[in-house]
Amino acid sequence: MFTILIAVIVNNKGFDGLNAAISGVHKRLDDMNTRLDRMDGRLERIEAKLDNHETRIVRLEERTSPIGMR
């Protein structure tokens, strides 16, 4: 009975180490997800600023083009 108790305690220590390692991986993944979410937000703000710029450039080119002038 004593041997079984010792074996259970030793195995629990091993599981504690494994659990700590898994928790560390989860924390790093959570940190990475947070950083990716912030980057995604920044990219969305940049895209919003760049919306309609192509249309504006085409209009400016049409207005300033020497070929289009008569």
C-alpha positions as CSV (number, residue, x, y, z in Angstrom):
1,M,0.0,0.0,0.0
2,F,2.8,2.3,0.9
3,T,4.6,1.7,-2.4
4,I,1.4,2.5,-4.3
5,L,1.0,5.8,-2.4
6,I,4.7,6.8,-3.2
7,A,4.1,5.9,-6.9
8,V,1.0,8.1,-7.0
9,I,2.8,11.0,-5.3
10,V,5.8,10.7,-7.7
11,N,3.4,10.6,-10.7
12,N,1.5,13.6,-9.5
13,K,4.8,15.6,-9.4
14,G,5.5,14.6,-13.0
15,F,2.0,15.8,-13.9
16,D,2.6,19.0,-12.1
17,G,5.6,19.7,-14.3
18,L,3.7,18.8,-17.4
19,N,0.9,21.0,-16.4
20,A,3.2,23.9,-15.7
21,A,4.8,23.5,-19.2
22,I,1.4,23.4,-20.9
23,S,0.4,26.5,-18.9
24,G,3.5,28.3,-20.2
25,V,2.7,27.3,-23.8
26,H,-0.9,28.6,-23.3
27,K,0.4,31.9,-22.0
28,R,2.7,32.4,-24.9
29,L,-0.1,31.6,-27.4
30,D,-2.4,34.0,-25.6
31,D,0.3,36.7,-25.8
32,M,0.8,36.0,-29.5
33,N,-3.0,36.2,-30.1
34,T,-3.1,39.5,-28.3
35,R,-0.3,40.9,-30.5
36,L,-1.8,39.6,-33.7
37,D,-5.2,41.2,-32.7
38,R,-3.5,44.5,-32.2
39,M,-1.7,44.2,-35.5
40,D,-4.9,43.3,-37.2
41,G,-6.5,46.4,-35.7
42,R,-3.7,48.6,-37.0
43,L,-4.0,47.1,-40.5
44,E,-7.7,47.7,-40.5
45,R,-7.1,51.4,-39.6
46,I,-4.5,51.7,-42.4
47,E,-6.9,50.1,-44.9
48,A,-9.7,52.5,-43.8
49,K,-7.3,55.5,-44.5
50,L,-6.4,54.1,-47.9
51,D,-10.0,53.5,-49.0
52,N,-11.0,55.5,-52.1
53,H,-7.4,56.8,-52.6
54,E,-7.2,54.9,-55.9
55,T,-10.4,56.7,-57.1
56,R,-9.0,60.1,-56.0
57,I,-5.7,59.5,-57.8
58,V,-7.5,58.6,-61.0
59,R,-9.6,61.8,-60.8
60,L,-6.5,63.9,-60.1
61,E,-4.7,62.3,-63.1
62,E,-7.7,63.0,-65.3
63,R,-7.8,66.6,-64.2
64,T,-4.1,67.2,-64.6
65,S,-3.4,65.1,-67.7
66,P,-2.2,67.3,-70.6
67,I,-3.7,64.8,-73.0
68,G,-7.2,65.3,-71.6
69,M,-7.0,69.1,-71.9
70,R,-8.5,70.8,-74.9
